[in-house]
């Protein structure tokens, strides 16, 4: 899994920058408030995939949920675990690849808002990832995940920065091929790249259906850190699906 090195390197750099600044789970408050307006609010057994510093999971733990946060980066998982223990909030933090998780169909809801499970290098790998996530949900359980919003422009770039303003990585979006090429240039070592292909909304719906998931609703983010608005069918950045 060639993405493991990429995400571990990215997580190590980002965790160092976060430790040098000020980390607070309250930064995830807008996302938490959004979740409380969805069926996720009724879930008790909740899995958060690609949780990063687990800000959303920590706020869920603060409000009586018992989430399991899964993060590929050992450094980001350590930050999340420290924050949970310091505050006494019930959050289990696992430093694992979600593709190797060994749980029965147990969870009431799965959050994958970091888009990690989807947009794999090949269609076959994406199908496998979608099925893996579906198999972790109980019947009637919900999946919430994000996908890129493709613009009319043929290509565009987006830069992601650390809290100190350093460029963490750059992503080049190609609308024609539906691919995203990410380039990580850490302070030490060689640049790393990661290419992902994203499905069209119709392709994604078909994959979800095949895995036993039915799309319930979609939203579009005009500001990912602030608020969400309902989108026209097929243009959403955020998907909510239910397991049959």
Phi and psi restraints in degrees (value plus and minus 20) as a CYANA .aco file:
   2 UNK   PHI     -90.0   -50.0
   2 UNK   PSI     -29.4    10.6
   3 UNK   PHI    -101.0   -61.0
   3 UNK   PSI     -34.7     5.3
   4 UNK   PHI     -81.8   -41.8
   4 UNK   PSI     -67.9   -27.9
   5 UNK   PHI     -81.2   -41.2
   5 UNK   PSI     -60.9   -20.9
   6 UNK   PHI     -79.8   -39.8
   6 UNK   PSI     -71.6   -31.6
   7 UNK   PHI     -91.0   -51.0
   7 UNK   PSI     -51.4   -11.4
   8 UNK   PHI     -89.1   -49.1
   8 UNK   PSI     -60.9   -20.9
   9 UNK   PHI     -85.5   -45.5
   9 UNK   PSI     -64.5   -24.5
  10 UNK   PHI     -80.6   -40.6
  10 UNK   PSI     -64.3   -24.3
  11 UNK   PHI     -84.8   -44.8
  11 UNK   PSI     -57.3   -17.3
  12 UNK   PHI     -83.8   -43.8
  12 UNK   PSI     -64.6   -24.6
  13 UNK   PHI     -87.3   -47.3
  13 UNK   PSI     -66.2   -26.2
  14 UNK   PHI     -85.7   -45.7
  14 UNK   PSI     -60.2   -20.2
  15 UNK   PHI     -82.7   -42.7
  15 UNK   PSI     -59.9   -19.9
  16 UNK   PHI     -82.4   -42.4
  16 UNK   PSI     -60.8   -20.8
  17 UNK   PHI     -86.8   -46.8
  17 UNK   PSI     -58.2   -18.2
  18 UNK   PHI     -87.1   -47.1
  18 UNK   PSI     -61.6   -21.6
  19 UNK   PHI     -83.0   -43.0
  19 UNK   PSI     -52.0   -12.0
  20 UNK   PHI     -95.9   -55.9
  20 UNK   PSI     -34.5     5.5
  21 UNK   PHI    -131.1   -91.1
  21 UNK   PSI    -159.3  -119.3
  22 UNK   PHI    -145.9  -105.9
  22 UNK   PSI      95.5   135.5
  23 UNK   PHI    -125.6   -85.6
  23 UNK   PSI     108.7   148.7
  24 UNK   PHI    -161.8  -121.8
  24 UNK   PSI     112.5   152.5
  25 UNK   PHI     -78.5   -38.5
  25 UNK   PSI     -44.3    -4.3
  26 UNK   PHI     -81.6   -41.6
  26 UNK   PSI     -35.4     4.6
  27 UNK   PHI     -81.2   -41.2
  27 UNK   PSI     -43.7    -3.7
  28 UNK   PHI    -112.1   -72.1
  28 UNK   PSI     -10.3    29.7
  29 UNK   PHI     -76.5   -36.5
  29 UNK   PSI     -63.1   -23.1
  30 UNK   PHI     -79.4   -39.4
  30 UNK   PSI     -60.4   -20.4
  31 UNK   PHI     -87.0   -47.0
  31 UNK   PSI     -60.2   -20.2
  32 UNK   PHI     -80.5   -40.5
  32 UNK   PSI     -65.4   -25.4
  33 UNK   PHI     -83.0   -43.0
  33 UNK   PSI     -56.4   -16.4
  34 UNK   PHI     -83.0   -43.0
  34 UNK   PSI     -65.7   -25.7
  35 UNK   PHI     -80.6   -40.6
  35 UNK   PSI     -54.5   -14.5
  36 UNK   PHI     -89.9   -49.9
  36 UNK   PSI     -28.3    11.7
  37 UNK   PHI    -118.5   -78.5
  37 UNK   PSI     -14.5    25.5
  38 UNK   PHI    -138.1   -98.1
  38 UNK   PSI     152.6   192.6
  39 UNK   PHI     -80.5   -40.5
  39 UNK   PSI     -34.1     5.9
  40 UNK   PHI     -77.4   -37.4
  40 UNK   PSI     -48.9    -8.9
  41 UNK   PHI     -82.6   -42.6
  41 UNK   PSI     -40.6    -0.6
  42 UNK   PHI    -114.1   -74.1
  42 UNK   PSI     -23.3    16.7
  43 UNK   PHI    -102.5   -62.5
  43 UNK   PSI     120.2   160.2
  44 UNK   PHI    -130.7   -90.7
  44 UNK   PSI     -59.2   -19.2
  45 UNK   PHI    -116.3   -76.3
  45 UNK   PSI      84.5   124.5
  46 UNK   PHI    -147.8  -107.8
  46 UNK   PSI     114.2   154.2
  47 UNK   PHI    -133.9   -93.9
  47 UNK   PSI     110.5   150.5
  48 UNK   PHI    -134.9   -94.9
  48 UNK   PSI      88.5   128.5
  49 UNK   PHI    -113.7   -73.7
  49 UNK   PSI     115.0   155.0
  50 UNK   PHI      45.9    85.9
  50 UNK   PSI      27.5    67.5
  51 UNK   PHI     -96.3   -56.3
  51 UNK   PSI     -33.7     6.3
  52 UNK   PHI      41.4    81.4
  52 UNK   PSI    -147.6  -107.6
  53 UNK   PHI    -101.3   -61.3
  53 UNK   PSI     -16.3    23.7
  54 UNK   PHI      43.0    83.0
  54 UNK   PSI      12.5    52.5
  55 UNK   PHI     -76.3   -36.3
  55 UNK   PSI     -65.9   -25.9
  56 UNK   PHI     -84.7   -44.7
  56 UNK   PSI     -64.2   -24.2
  57 UNK   PHI     -82.1   -42.1
  57 UNK   PSI     -59.0   -19.0
  58 UNK   PHI     -83.4   -43.4
  58 UNK   PSI     -61.6   -21.6
  59 UNK   PHI     -87.6   -47.6
  59 UNK   PSI     -55.9   -15.9
  60 UNK   PHI     -82.7   -42.7
  60 UNK   PSI     -64.0   -24.0
  61 UNK   PHI     -81.8   -41.8
  61 UNK   PSI     -56.3   -16.3
  62 UNK   PHI     -82.4   -42.4
  62 UNK   PSI     -51.3   -11.3
  63 UNK   PHI    -121.5   -81.5
  63 UNK   PSI       3.6    43.6
  64 UNK   PHI      76.2   116.2
  64 UNK   PSI     -25.1    14.9
  65 UNK   PHI     -97.1   -57.1
  65 UNK   PSI     144.2   184.2
  66 UNK   PHI    -146.4  -106.4
  66 UNK   PSI      51.5    91.5
  67 UNK   PHI     -95.8   -55.8
  67 UNK   PSI     134.4   174.4
  68 UNK   PHI    -130.2   -90.2
  68 UNK   PSI      96.7   136.7
  69 UNK   PHI    -120.1   -80.1
  69 UNK   PSI     108.8   148.8
  70 UNK   PHI    -137.4   -97.4
  70 UNK   PSI     103.8   143.8
  71 UNK   PHI    -156.3  -116.3
  71 UNK   PSI     110.8   150.8
  72 UNK   PHI     -91.0   -51.0
  72 UNK   PSI     -51.9   -11.9
  73 UNK   PHI    -102.3   -62.3
  73 UNK   PSI     101.6   141.6
  74 UNK   PHI     -83.0   -43.0
  74 UNK   PSI     -54.8   -14.8
  75 UNK   PHI     -89.6   -49.6
  75 UNK   PSI     -63.5   -23.5
  76 UNK   PHI     -89.4   -49.4
  76 UNK   PSI     -57.6   -17.6
  77 UNK   PHI     -82.4   -42.4
  77 UNK   PSI     -58.6   -18.6
  78 UNK   PHI     -83.8   -43.8
  78 UNK   PSI     -61.2   -21.2
  79 UNK   PHI     -80.0   -40.0
  79 UNK   PSI     -65.0   -25.0
  80 UNK   PHI     -84.4   -44.4
  80 UNK   PSI     -61.7   -21.7
  81 UNK   PHI     -84.4   -44.4
  81 UNK   PSI     -62.3   -22.3
  82 UNK   PHI     -81.9   -41.9
  82 UNK   PSI     -63.1   -23.1
  83 UNK   PHI     -84.8   -44.8
  83 UNK   PSI     -58.8   -18.8
  84 UNK   PHI     -85.2   -45.2
  84 UNK   PSI     -66.1   -26.1
  85 UNK   PHI     -86.7   -46.7
  85 UNK   PSI     -59.4   -19.4
  86 UNK   PHI     -83.7   -43.7
  86 UNK   PSI     -52.3   -12.3
  87 UNK   PHI    -119.4   -79.4
  87 UNK   PSI     -30.4     9.6
  88 UNK   PHI      51.7    91.7
  88 UNK   PSI       7.1    47.1
  89 UNK   PHI    -114.6   -74.6
  89 UNK   PSI     119.6   159.6
  90 UNK   PHI     -99.2   -59.2
  90 UNK   PSI      65.7   105.7
  91 UNK   PHI    -151.2  -111.2
  91 UNK   PSI     102.6   142.6
  92 UNK   PHI    -109.9   -69.9
  92 UNK   PSI     104.2   144.2
  93 UNK   PHI    -132.5   -92.5
  93 UNK   PSI     100.3   140.3
  94 UNK   PHI    -130.5   -90.5
  94 UNK   PSI     110.8   150.8
  95 UNK   PHI    -113.8   -73.8
  95 UNK   PSI      65.1   105.1
  96 UNK   PHI    -165.3  -125.3
  96 UNK   PSI     146.1   186.1
  97 UNK   PHI    -108.7   -68.7
  97 UNK   PSI     106.7   146.7
  98 UNK   PHI     -79.5   -39.5
  98 UNK   PSI     -44.7    -4.7
  99 UNK   PHI     -90.7   -50.7
  99 UNK   PSI     -33.5     6.5
 100 UNK   PHI    -130.3   -90.3
 100 UNK   PSI     -12.6    27.4
 101 UNK   PHI     -83.1   -43.1
 101 UNK   PSI     120.6   160.6
 102 UNK   PHI    -138.4   -98.4
 102 UNK   PSI      58.1    98.1
 103 UNK   PHI    -143.2  -103.2
 103 UNK   PSI     129.9   169.9
 104 UNK   PHI     -95.2   -55.2
 104 UNK   PSI     156.7   196.7
 105 UNK   PHI     -86.8   -46.8
 105 UNK   PSI      66.9   106.9
 106 UNK   PHI    -138.0   -98.0
 106 UNK   PSI     -53.3   -13.3
 107 UNK   PHI    -104.9   -64.9
 107 UNK   PSI     121.5   161.5
 108 UNK   PHI     -94.9   -54.9
 108 UNK   PSI     -49.0    -9.0
 109 UNK   PHI    -175.8  -135.8
 109 UNK   PSI     129.1   169.1
 110 UNK   PHI    -148.0  -108.0
 110 UNK   PSI     110.2   150.2
 111 UNK   PHI    -124.5   -84.5
 111 UNK   PSI     110.5   150.5
 112 UNK   PHI    -158.7  -118.7
 112 UNK   PSI      28.9    68.9
 113 UNK   PHI     -90.0   -50.0
 113 UNK   PSI     -33.7     6.3
 114 UNK   PHI    -101.6   -61.6
 114 UNK   PSI     -18.8    21.2
 115 UNK   PHI      50.1    90.1
 115 UNK   PSI     -11.5    28.5
 116 UNK   PHI     -80.1   -40.1
 116 UNK   PSI     -61.4   -21.4
 117 UNK   PHI     -88.0   -48.0
 117 UNK   PSI     -43.2    -3.2
 118 UNK   PHI    -132.4   -92.4
 118 UNK   PSI     152.6   192.6
 119 UNK   PHI      45.8    85.8
 119 UNK   PSI      28.2    68.2
 120 UNK   PHI     -97.3   -57.3
 120 UNK   PSI     150.8   190.8
 121 UNK   PHI     -80.2   -40.2
 121 UNK   PSI     -51.1   -11.1
 122 UNK   PHI    -152.3  -112.3
 122 UNK   PSI     143.2   183.2
 123 UNK   PHI     -83.0   -43.0
 123 UNK   PSI     -60.0   -20.0
 124 UNK   PHI     -81.4   -41.4
 124 UNK   PSI     -60.3   -20.3
 125 UNK   PHI     -89.3   -49.3
 125 UNK   PSI     -54.9   -14.9
 126 UNK   PHI     -87.6   -47.6
 126 UNK   PSI     -63.1   -23.1
 127 UNK   PHI     -77.6   -37.6
 127 UNK   PSI     -63.8   -23.8
 128 UNK   PHI     -83.9   -43.9
 128 UNK   PSI     -61.1   -21.1
 129 UNK   PHI     -86.0   -46.0
 129 UNK   PSI     -62.9   -22.9
 130 UNK   PHI     -81.9   -41.9
 130 UNK   PSI     -63.2   -23.2
 131 UNK   PHI     -85.3   -45.3
 131 UNK   PSI     -58.9   -18.9
 132 UNK   PHI     -79.9   -39.9
 132 UNK   PSI     -65.7   -25.7
 133 UNK   PHI     -84.0   -44.0
 133 UNK   PSI     -63.7   -23.7
 134 UNK   PHI     -80.7   -40.7
 134 UNK   PSI     -57.7   -17.7
 135 UNK   PHI     -89.3   -49.3
 135 UNK   PSI     -35.6     4.4
 136 UNK   PHI    -107.0   -67.0
 136 UNK   PSI     -30.6     9.4
 137 UNK   PHI    -112.9   -72.9
 137 UNK   PSI     123.1   163.1
 138 UNK   PHI     -94.3   -54.3
 138 UNK   PSI     139.4   179.4
 139 UNK   PHI     -76.5   -36.5
 139 UNK   PSI     110.9   150.9
 140 UNK   PHI      68.6   108.6
 140 UNK   PSI     -24.9    15.1
 141 UNK   PHI     -95.1   -55.1
 141 UNK   PSI     142.0   182.0
 142 UNK   PHI    -133.8   -93.8
 142 UNK   PSI     125.3   165.3
 143 UNK   PHI    -139.6   -99.6
 143 UNK   PSI     109.6   149.6
 144 UNK   PHI    -142.1  -102.1
 144 UNK   PSI     104.6   144.6
 145 UNK   PHI    -167.2  -127.2
 145 UNK   PSI     145.1   185.1
 146 UNK   PHI    -131.0   -91.0
 146 UNK   PSI     138.0   178.0
 147 UNK   PHI    -165.9  -125.9
 147 UNK   PSI     137.6   177.6
 148 UNK   PHI     -82.7   -42.7
 148 UNK   PSI     130.3   170.3
 149 UNK   PHI    -117.6   -77.6
 149 UNK   PSI      90.5   130.5
 150 UNK   PHI     -99.7   -59.7
 150 UNK   PSI     109.0   149.0
 151 UNK   PHI    -111.6   -71.6
 151 UNK   PSI     144.6   184.6
 152 UNK   PHI     -84.1   -44.1
 152 UNK   PSI     -48.2    -8.2
 153 UNK   PHI     -83.1   -43.1
 153 UNK   PSI     125.9   165.9
 154 UNK   PHI     -84.5   -44.5
 154 UNK   PSI     -60.2   -20.2
 155 UNK   PHI    -163.6  -123.6
 155 UNK   PSI     134.9   174.9
 156 UNK   PHI    -178.3  -138.3
 156 UNK   PSI     143.6   183.6
 157 UNK   PHI    -139.3   -99.3
 157 UNK   PSI     131.7   171.7
 158 UNK   PHI    -159.2  -119.2
 158 UNK   PSI     114.2   154.2
 159 UNK   PHI    -127.2   -87.2
 159 UNK   PSI     120.0   160.0
 160 UNK   PHI    -134.3   -94.3
 160 UNK   PSI     110.5   150.5
 161 UNK   PHI    -137.7   -97.7
 161 UNK   PSI     140.4   180.4
 162 UNK   PHI     -99.9   -59.9
 162 UNK   PSI     150.0   190.0
 163 UNK   PHI     -77.8   -37.8
 163 UNK   PSI     -41.9    -1.9
 164 UNK   PHI    -109.5   -69.5
 164 UNK   PSI     -19.8    20.2
 165 UNK   PHI      71.9   111.9
 165 UNK   PSI     -18.1    21.9
 166 UNK   PHI     -91.5   -51.5
 166 UNK   PSI     124.9   164.9
 167 UNK   PHI     -94.2   -54.2
 167 UNK   PSI      93.7   133.7
 168 UNK   PHI     -99.6   -59.6
 168 UNK   PSI     -69.7   -29.7
 169 UNK   PHI    -177.2  -137.2
 169 UNK   PSI     142.1   182.1
 170 UNK   PHI    -143.9  -103.9
 170 UNK   PSI     116.8   156.8
 171 UNK   PHI    -137.7   -97.7
 171 UNK   PSI     112.5   152.5
 172 UNK   PHI    -130.1   -90.1
 172 UNK   PSI      98.9   138.9
 173 UNK   PHI    -117.8   -77.8
 173 UNK   PSI     107.8   147.8
 174 UNK   PHI    -135.0   -95.0
 174 UNK   PSI      87.0   127.0
 175 UNK   PHI     -89.2   -49.2
 175 UNK   PSI     -50.2   -10.2
 176 UNK   PHI     -88.4   -48.4
 176 UNK   PSI     -63.1   -23.1
 177 UNK   PHI    -116.7   -76.7
 177 UNK   PSI     -24.9    15.1
 178 UNK   PHI      37.9    77.9
 178 UNK   PSI      21.1    61.1
 179 UNK   PHI    -136.7   -96.7
 179 UNK   PSI     134.2   174.2
 180 UNK   PHI    -145.9  -105.9
 180 UNK   PSI     101.8   141.8
 181 UNK   PHI    -125.9   -85.9
 181 UNK   PSI      95.8   135.8
 182 UNK   PHI    -122.4   -82.4
 182 UNK   PSI     118.4   158.4
 183 UNK   PHI    -145.2  -105.2
 183 UNK   PSI     103.0   143.0
 184 UNK   PHI    -129.5   -89.5
 184 UNK   PSI     105.2   145.2
 185 UNK   PHI    -139.9   -99.9
 185 UNK   PSI      66.9   106.9
 186 UNK   PHI     -89.5   -49.5
 186 UNK   PSI     141.1   181.1
 187 UNK   PHI     -78.1   -38.1
 187 UNK   PSI     -51.8   -11.8
 188 UNK   PHI    -146.2  -106.2
 188 UNK   PSI     119.7   159.7
 189 UNK   PHI      78.9   118.9
 189 UNK   PSI     155.5   195.5
 190 UNK   PHI    -101.2   -61.2
 190 UNK   PSI     133.0   173.0
 191 UNK   PHI     -80.7   -40.7
 191 UNK   PSI     127.2   167.2
 192 UNK   PHI    -138.5   -98.5
 192 UNK   PSI     126.0   166.0
 193 UNK   PHI    -144.6  -104.6
 193 UNK   PSI     134.8   174.8
 194 UNK   PHI    -166.3  -126.3
 194 UNK   PSI     100.9   140.9
 195 UNK   PHI    -130.4   -90.4
 195 UNK   PSI     115.1   155.1
 196 UNK   PHI    -152.5  -112.5
 196 UNK   PSI     124.1   164.1
 197 UNK   PHI    -128.3   -88.3
 197 UNK   PSI     116.5   156.5
 198 UNK   PHI    -131.9   -91.9
 198 UNK   PSI     121.2   161.2
 199 UNK   PHI     -97.8   -57.8
 199 UNK   PSI     138.0   178.0
 200 UNK   PHI     -88.6   -48.6
 200 UNK   PSI     141.3   181.3
 201 UNK   PHI     -74.0   -34.0
 201 UNK   PSI     -59.4   -19.4
 202 UNK   PHI     -85.5   -45.5
 202 UNK   PSI     -61.6   -21.6
 203 UNK   PHI     -84.6   -44.6
 203 UNK   PSI     -60.8   -20.8
 204 UNK   PHI     -85.0   -45.0
 204 UNK   PSI     -62.5   -22.5
 205 UNK   PHI     -78.5   -38.5
 205 UNK   PSI     -63.0   -23.0
 206 UNK   PHI     -83.5   -43.5
 206 UNK   PSI     -61.3   -21.3
 207 UNK   PHI     -83.6   -43.6
 207 UNK   PSI     -63.0   -23.0
 208 UNK   PHI     -82.4   -42.4
 208 UNK   PSI     -64.5   -24.5
 209 UNK   PHI     -80.4   -40.4
 209 UNK   PSI     -64.8   -24.8
 210 UNK   PHI     -81.0   -41.0
 210 UNK   PSI     -54.4   -14.4
 211 UNK   PHI    -102.3   -62.3
 211 UNK   PSI     -20.2    19.8
 212 UNK   PHI      67.6   107.6
 212 UNK   PSI       4.8    44.8
 213 UNK   PHI    -136.9   -96.9
 213 UNK   PSI     114.8   154.8
 214 UNK   PHI    -132.9   -92.9
 214 UNK   PSI     106.9   146.9
 215 UNK   PHI     -88.3   -48.3
 215 UNK   PSI     107.1   147.1
 216 UNK   PHI    -119.0   -79.0
 216 UNK   PSI     -62.1   -22.1
 217 UNK   PHI    -180.9  -140.9
 217 UNK   PSI     137.8   177.8
 218 UNK   PHI    -153.5  -113.5
 218 UNK   PSI     129.7   169.7
 219 UNK   PHI    -149.9  -109.9
 219 UNK   PSI     141.9   181.9
 220 UNK   PHI    -142.1  -102.1
 220 UNK   PSI     114.8   154.8
 221 UNK   PHI    -116.7   -76.7
 221 UNK   PSI      99.0   139.0
 222 UNK   PHI    -112.2   -72.2
 222 UNK   PSI     -38.6     1.4
 223 UNK   PHI    -170.2  -130.2
 223 UNK   PSI      82.9   122.9
 224 UNK   PHI     -76.4   -36.4
 224 UNK   PSI     -44.9    -4.9
 225 UNK   PHI    -112.8   -72.8
 225 UNK   PSI     -25.4    14.6
 226 UNK   PHI    -138.8   -98.8
 226 UNK   PSI     -78.7   -38.7
 227 UNK   PHI    -174.7  -134.7
 227 UNK   PSI     146.9   186.9
 228 UNK   PHI    -147.4  -107.4
 228 UNK   PSI     130.9   170.9
 229 UNK   PHI    -154.1  -114.1
 229 UNK   PSI     130.9   170.9
 230 UNK   PHI     -86.6   -46.6
 230 UNK   PSI     120.7   160.7
 231 UNK   PHI    -132.3   -92.3
 231 UNK   PSI     143.4   183.4
 232 UNK   PHI     -86.5   -46.5
 232 UNK   PSI     133.3   173.3
 233 UNK   PHI     -75.4   -35.4
 233 UNK   PSI     108.0   148.0
 234 UNK   PHI      70.8   110.8
 234 UNK   PSI     -20.7    19.3
 235 UNK   PHI    -136.4   -96.4
 235 UNK   PSI     -13.3    26.7
 236 UNK   PHI     -96.2   -56.2
 236 UNK   PSI     130.3   170.3
 237 UNK   PHI    -107.1   -67.1
 237 UNK   PSI     -40.2    -0.2
 238 UNK   PHI    -146.0  -106.0
 238 UNK   PSI     109.1   149.1
 239 UNK   PHI    -135.9   -95.9
 239 UNK   PSI     122.3   162.3
 240 UNK   PHI    -142.3  -102.3
 240 UNK   PSI     101.3   141.3
 241 UNK   PHI    -147.5  -107.5
 241 UNK   PSI     135.1   175.1
 242 UNK   PHI    -141.4  -101.4
 242 UNK   PSI     118.6   158.6
 243 UNK   PHI     -96.7   -56.7
 243 UNK   PSI     112.6   152.6
